Amino acid sequence: MKLHQIGELSLLKEVRKRFSSENSNIIIGIGDDAAVLAPQGEKILVTTDMMNEGVHFDLNFIPPFHLGFKLVSINVSDIMAMGGKSRYLLLDIAMKKDADEEFFWELFRGVSDAINMYGMSLLGGDLCAARNDMVISATVIGTGDRIVRRGGASVGDKIYVTGTLGDSACGFALLQRLTDESREKVRSSELGTESVFLTHNSELITLNWNIAEPLLMRHLMPIARDSAEMAKHATSMIDISDGLFIDLFRICDESNVGAKVYLNKIPISDEMRRTAEIMKLDPFHLAVSGGEDYELLFTMPPDCELQVENCELRLTCIGEIIERDRIVVDENGMEQPMKAEGYQHFGSAR
Amino acid sequence: MKLHQIGELSLLKEVRKRFSSENSNIIIGIGDDAAVLAPQGEKILVTTDMMNEGVHFDLNFIPPFHLGFKLVSINVSDIMAMGGKSRYLLLDIAMKKDADEEFFWELFRGVSDAINMYGMSLLGGDLCAARNDMVISATVIGTGDRIVRRGGASVGDKIYVTGTLGDSACGFALLQRLTDESREKVRSSELGTESVFLTHNSELITLNWNIAEPLLMRHLMPIARDSAEMAKHATSMIDISDGLFIDLFRICDESNVGAKVYLNKIPISDEMRRTAEIMKLDPFHLAVSGGEDYELLFTMPPDCELQVENCELRLTCIGEIIERDRIVVDENGMEQPMKAEGYQHFGSAR
């Protein structure tokens, strides 16, 4: 059924039924003019991020389930980057009247899976028609105690990242090069242990699913990294959304410091290295400026290293905070100026 | 200058400079991954509403200044409808790369005027490119003590509305019928004491600016009604966004009661009555189902009447809560079933 055959009110009623949650801190949830919370004395964190069709996502590539999941994750990632815990979600959705009801509920299933995974509740939102492109926007409210800002890095601090970098950008590049048939299988989640096929310079290349999957999934439905352990010791933290270097520049700007990063220390997954090679892309370029990693980038005094050893995430020291300059040490040990490459909306060079 | 010549980061830097606010409850404002607040023990209210080009607004009709102001107001109105006080704003803006910088800052000037008027601070947001239509979305966080829900109305309560109804819908109808020249003058705020011209059935009609202005302004930049006085006594409250009857139905649904409304008690401004007559529109239809009034609709026990007498807003009792039925008493004293007419996204009859 199409959304215009159902109507906003019936959809909202159903959303309210599916998402009503038992939580002692929620005085009023979905269904009134505003939601009402009883704060428990902790600090309150708030962030918002929107995703626009044709800019942030292409519905030919990303299935609605993954899109809903990703919208929650990218907002949760911002709360994590402050050392907070995500608690509540507000959701704005604008989509065409002739959109399928199935598409709508798949999107909500993605949102639902994500908020359950992160231990959050849906508090409310707005559902309305769009004339053309679909737009989704989320606000996440979290709580926290020790807040980690971007501006606390000091000279001598070590620079760390979680996970591996460039997987998402490589996954996106792969998604664009898949054959129509393989892409359709990814979209419909029909793939299991099969291979996917991509074309490069009119050549058909086979790639094992176990190599392609982590890259595609990191792009399609990233999981925000839990910062609980790092937040105890980090002096500064940010999540890598626009690219390692551009986000490291933000820490340097706010902290009034410089940074030295060793290219050969940057964690790159085997899957990414191999797939980038097949597509003739530079894995380092993907890792430092690909963006949408949603890994955490943080700084820590050198003597804290042992204390985060029991963190379940892979943590890699990629360099250190220095006084002023922003330097990359390349594979040959040569120092180069670091360039803040990454994604910027409205695409200016300034 | 166009936005793509400036770039997201420069725009954000400027927004941050203009909107950085001194407020002891804001621990971290604009410019980090998330904003951080220190709650002062009050309940926290949250609401979100989005506005889409081609659905909620037409840039041929509404100037960017008014659009920015209105976005804040419609969200503040939701907080007011709960008896809360609006404190913080988060703003999501998606617009085309080739949009003018002037348009952008006019939008922000409207946002800025509104948050100053309501005593709020800008906490953060997201700024990004849109492929086609512009989309703006706001989340408002407020605080409150005595929260007024939709579901508290009891049999015998009187039904009240603030202000006059239908002005916004009438103003919108007028805006659509203005001559190009008059509309351009409204857009560019060049009008003072002049008249505006509209066409009806190919006939050119002159309308005094002092009649047209309150209707146009109620549509273009509504001011949310302060609920502080009513919140002390109201048993239920909602803001009229979709139309009097549809929003009264919401109170009835949540409160498990009926309602009787007297058509001749519904407050209609002289300006609206006169302008509707010129356009051959039914003023009562505009008043009960026009929508976008952003007036408050609330219920109160009969013995509270005297206590809100010193409220600065015009308050009108339009009927009373009854057991089950939803009835309109028409101009001739005849009882008719009330119909929940009003705007619904995805436009279904269900």
HADDOCK unambig.tbl for C-alpha pairs under 7 A between the chains (distance, minus, plus):
assign (segid A and resid 3 and name CA) (segid B and resid 346 and name CA) 6.06 0.50 0.50
assign (segid A and resid 4 and name CA) (segid B and resid 346 and name CA) 4.29 0.50 0.50
assign (segid A and resid 4 and name CA) (segid B and resid 347 and name CA) 5.68 0.50 0.50
assign (segid A and resid 4 and name CA) (segid B and resid 348 and name CA) 5.45 0.50 0.50
assign (segid A and resid 5 and name CA) (segid B and resid 348 and name CA) 5.57 0.50 0.50
assign (segid A and resid 6 and name CA) (segid B and resid 348 and name CA) 5.87 0.50 0.50
assign (segid A and resid 6 and name CA) (segid B and resid 350 and name CA) 6.67 0.50 0.50
assign (segid A and resid 7 and name CA) (segid B and resid 344 and name CA) 6.92 0.50 0.50
assign (segid A and resid 7 and name CA) (segid B and resid 345 and name CA) 6.40 0.50 0.50
assign (segid A and resid 7 and name CA) (segid B and resid 346 and name CA) 5.02 0.50 0.50
assign (segid A and resid 7 and name CA) (segid B and resid 347 and name CA) 5.76 0.50 0.50
assign (segid A and resid 7 and name CA) (segid B and resid 348 and name CA) 4.42 0.50 0.50
assign (segid A and resid 7 and name CA) (segid B and resid 350 and name CA) 6.68 0.50 0.50
assign (segid A and resid 8 and name CA) (segid B and resid 344 and name CA) 6.01 0.50 0.50
assign (segid A and resid 8 and name CA) (segid B and resid 345 and name CA) 5.18 0.50 0.50
assign (segid A and resid 8 and name CA) (segid B and resid 346 and name CA) 5.91 0.50 0.50
assign (segid A and resid 32 and name CA) (segid B and resid 149 and name CA) 6.76 0.50 0.50
assign (segid A and resid 32 and name CA) (segid B and resid 150 and name CA) 6.45 0.50 0.50
assign (segid A and resid 33 and name CA) (segid B and resid 78 and name CA) 5.01 0.50 0.50
assign (segid A and resid 33 and name CA) (segid B and resid 79 and name CA) 6.86 0.50 0.50
assign (segid A and resid 33 and name CA) (segid B and resid 81 and name CA) 6.49 0.50 0.50
assign (segid A and resid 33 and name CA) (segid B and resid 82 and name CA) 6.58 0.50 0.50
assign (segid A and resid 33 and name CA) (segid B and resid 238 and name CA) 6.65 0.50 0.50
assign (segid A and resid 34 and name CA) (segid B and resid 45 and name CA) 6.06 0.50 0.50
assign (segid A and resid 34 and name CA) (segid B and resid 46 and name CA) 5.35 0.50 0.50
assign (segid A and resid 34 and name CA) (segid B and resid 47 and name CA) 4.65 0.50 0.50
assign (segid A and resid 34 and name CA) (segid B and resid 78 and name CA) 6.12 0.50 0.50
assign (segid A and resid 34 and name CA) (segid B and resid 79 and name CA) 6.10 0.50 0.50
assign (segid A and resid 34 and name CA) (segid B and resid 82 and name CA) 6.83 0.50 0.50
assign (segid A and resid 35 and name CA) (segid B and resid 45 and name CA) 5.46 0.50 0.50
assign (segid A and resid 35 and name CA) (segid B and resid 46 and name CA) 5.17 0.50 0.50
assign (segid A and resid 35 and name CA) (segid B and resid 47 and name CA) 6.38 0.50 0.50
assign (segid A and resid 36 and name CA) (segid B and resid 43 and name CA) 6.59 0.50 0.50
assign (segid A and resid 36 and name CA) (segid B and resid 44 and name CA) 5.47 0.50 0.50
assign (segid A and resid 36 and name CA) (segid B and resid 45 and name CA) 4.43 0.50 0.50
assign (segid A and resid 36 and name CA) (segid B and resid 46 and name CA) 6.45 0.50 0.50
assign (segid A and resid 37 and name CA) (segid B and resid 43 and name CA) 5.71 0.50 0.50
assign (segid A and resid 37 and name CA) (segid B and resid 44 and name CA) 4.94 0.50 0.50
assign (segid A and resid 37 and name CA) (segid B and resid 45 and name CA) 6.34 0.50 0.50
assign (segid A and resid 38 and name CA) (segid B and resid 43 and name CA) 4.99 0.50 0.50
assign (segid A and resid 38 and name CA) (segid B and resid 44 and name CA) 6.30 0.50 0.50
assign (segid A and resid 39 and name CA) (segid B and resid 39 and name CA) 6.84 0.50 0.50
assign (segid A and resid 39 and name CA) (segid B and resid 41 and name CA) 6.70 0.50 0.50
assign (segid A and resid 39 and name CA) (segid B and resid 43 and name CA) 6.63 0.50 0.50
assign (segid A and resid 41 and name CA) (segid B and resid 39 and name CA) 6.68 0.50 0.50
assign (segid A and resid 41 and name CA) (segid B and resid 41 and name CA) 6.95 0.50 0.50
assign (segid A and resid 43 and name CA) (segid B and resid 36 and name CA) 6.58 0.50 0.50
assign (segid A and resid 43 and name CA) (segid B and resid 37 and name CA) 5.68 0.50 0.50
assign (segid A and resid 43 and name CA) (segid B and resid 38 and name CA) 4.98 0.50 0.50
assign (segid A and resid 43 and name CA) (segid B and resid 39 and name CA) 6.63 0.50 0.50
assign (segid A and resid 44 and name CA) (segid B and resid 36 and name CA) 5.48 0.50 0.50
assign (segid A and resid 44 and name CA) (segid B and resid 37 and name CA) 4.94 0.50 0.50
assign (segid A and resid 44 and name CA) (segid B and resid 38 and name CA) 6.30 0.50 0.50
assign (segid A and resid 45 and name CA) (segid B and resid 34 and name CA) 6.08 0.50 0.50
assign (segid A and resid 45 and name CA) (segid B and resid 35 and name CA) 5.47 0.50 0.50
assign (segid A and resid 45 and name CA) (segid B and resid 36 and name CA) 4.44 0.50 0.50
assign (segid A and resid 45 and name CA) (segid B and resid 37 and name CA) 6.34 0.50 0.50
assign (segid A and resid 46 and name CA) (segid B and resid 34 and name CA) 5.38 0.50 0.50
assign (segid A and resid 46 and name CA) (segid B and resid 35 and name CA) 5.18 0.50 0.50
assign (segid A and resid 46 and name CA) (segid B and resid 36 and name CA) 6.46 0.50 0.50
assign (segid A and resid 47 and name CA) (segid B and resid 34 and name CA) 4.66 0.50 0.50
assign (segid A and resid 47 and name CA) (segid B and resid 35 and name CA) 6.39 0.50 0.50
assign (segid A and resid 48 and name CA) (segid B and resid 125 and name CA) 5.65 0.50 0.50
assign (segid A and resid 48 and name CA) (segid B and resid 126 and name CA) 6.44 0.50 0.50
assign (segid A and resid 49 and name CA) (segid B and resid 126 and name CA) 5.50 0.50 0.50
assign (segid A and resid 50 and name CA) (segid B and resid 92 and name CA) 6.74 0.50 0.50
assign (segid A and resid 50 and name CA) (segid B and resid 126 and name CA) 6.74 0.50 0.50
assign (segid A and resid 52 and name CA) (segid B and resid 130 and name CA) 6.46 0.50 0.50
assign (segid A and resid 54 and name CA) (segid B and resid 131 and name CA) 5.98 0.50 0.50
assign (segid A and resid 55 and name CA) (segid B and resid 129 and name CA) 6.70 0.50 0.50
assign (segid A and resid 55 and name CA) (segid B and resid 130 and name CA) 6.37 0.50 0.50
assign (segid A and resid 55 and name CA) (segid B and resid 131 and name CA) 6.50 0.50 0.50
assign (segid A and resid 78 and name CA) (segid B and resid 33 and name CA) 5.03 0.50 0.50
assign (segid A and resid 78 and name CA) (segid B and resid 34 and name CA) 6.13 0.50 0.50
assign (segid A and resid 79 and name CA) (segid B and resid 33 and name CA) 6.89 0.50 0.50
assign (segid A and resid 79 and name CA) (segid B and resid 34 and name CA) 6.12 0.50 0.50
assign (segid A and resid 81 and name CA) (segid B and resid 33 and name CA) 6.50 0.50 0.50
assign (segid A and resid 82 and name CA) (segid B and resid 33 and name CA) 6.59 0.50 0.50
assign (segid A and resid 82 and name CA) (segid B and resid 34 and name CA) 6.86 0.50 0.50
assign (segid A and resid 92 and name CA) (segid B and resid 50 and name CA) 6.72 0.50 0.50
assign (segid A and resid 97 and name CA) (segid B and resid 346 and name CA) 5.09 0.50 0.50
assign (segid A and resid 125 and name CA) (segid B and resid 48 and name CA) 5.64 0.50 0.50
assign (segid A and resid 126 and name CA) (segid B and resid 48 and name CA) 6.44 0.50 0.50
assign (segid A and resid 126 and name CA) (segid B and resid 49 and name CA) 5.51 0.50 0.50
assign (segid A and resid 126 and name CA) (segid B and resid 50 and name CA) 6.74 0.50 0.50
assign (segid A and resid 128 and name CA) (segid B and resid 345 and name CA) 5.35 0.50 0.50
assign (segid A and resid 129 and name CA) (segid B and resid 55 and name CA) 6.71 0.50 0.50
assign (segid A and resid 129 and name CA) (segid B and resid 345 and name CA) 5.67 0.50 0.50
assign (segid A and resid 129 and name CA) (segid B and resid 346 and name CA) 5.93 0.50 0.50
assign (segid A and resid 130 and name CA) (segid B and resid 52 and name CA) 6.47 0.50 0.50
assign (segid A and resid 130 and name CA) (segid B and resid 55 and name CA) 6.37 0.50 0.50
assign (segid A and resid 131 and name CA) (segid B and resid 54 and name CA) 5.99 0.50 0.50
assign (segid A and resid 131 and name CA) (segid B and resid 55 and name CA) 6.49 0.50 0.50
assign (segid A and resid 149 and name CA) (segid B and resid 32 and name CA) 6.78 0.50 0.50
assign (segid A and resid 150 and name CA) (segid B and resid 32 and name CA) 6.48 0.50 0.50
assign (segid A and resid 238 and name CA) (segid B and resid 33 and name CA) 6.68 0.50 0.50
assign (segid A and resid 344 and name CA) (segid B and resid 7 and name CA) 6.95 0.50 0.50
assign (segid A and resid 344 and name CA) (segid B and resid 8 and name CA) 6.02 0.50 0.50
assign (segid A and resid 345 and name CA) (segid B and resid 7 and name CA) 6.42 0.50 0.50
assign (segid A and resid 345 and name CA) (segid B and resid 8 and name CA) 5.19 0.50 0.50
assign (segid A and resid 345 and name CA) (segid B and resid 128 and name CA) 5.39 0.50 0.50
assign (segid A and resid 345 and name CA) (segid B and resid 129 and name CA) 5.70 0.50 0.50
assign (segid A and resid 346 and name CA) (segid B and resid 3 and name CA) 6.07 0.50 0.50
assign (segid A and resid 346 and name CA) (segid B and resid 4 and name CA) 4.30 0.50 0.50
assign (segid A and resid 346 and name CA) (segid B and resid 7 and name CA) 5.05 0.50 0.50
assign (segid A and resid 346 and name CA) (segid B and resid 8 and name CA) 5.93 0.50 0.50
assign (segid A and resid 346 and name CA) (segid B and resid 97 and name CA) 5.10 0.50 0.50
assign (segid A and resid 346 and name CA) (segid B and resid 129 and name CA) 5.95 0.50 0.50
assign (segid A and resid 347 and name CA) (segid B and resid 4 and name CA) 5.67 0.50 0.50
assign (segid A and resid 347 and name CA) (segid B and resid 7 and name CA) 5.78 0.50 0.50
assign (segid A and resid 348 and name CA) (segid B and resid 4 and name CA) 5.47 0.50 0.50
assign (segid A and resid 348 and name CA) (segid B and resid 5 and name CA) 5.59 0.50 0.50
assign (segid A and resid 348 and name CA) (segid B and resid 6 and name CA) 5.94 0.50 0.50
assign (segid A and resid 348 and name CA) (segid B and resid 7 and name CA) 4.45 0.50 0.50
assign (segid A and resid 350 and name CA) (segid B and resid 6 and name CA) 6.78 0.50 0.50
assign (segid A and resid 350 and name CA) (segid B and resid 7 and name CA) 6.73 0.50 0.50
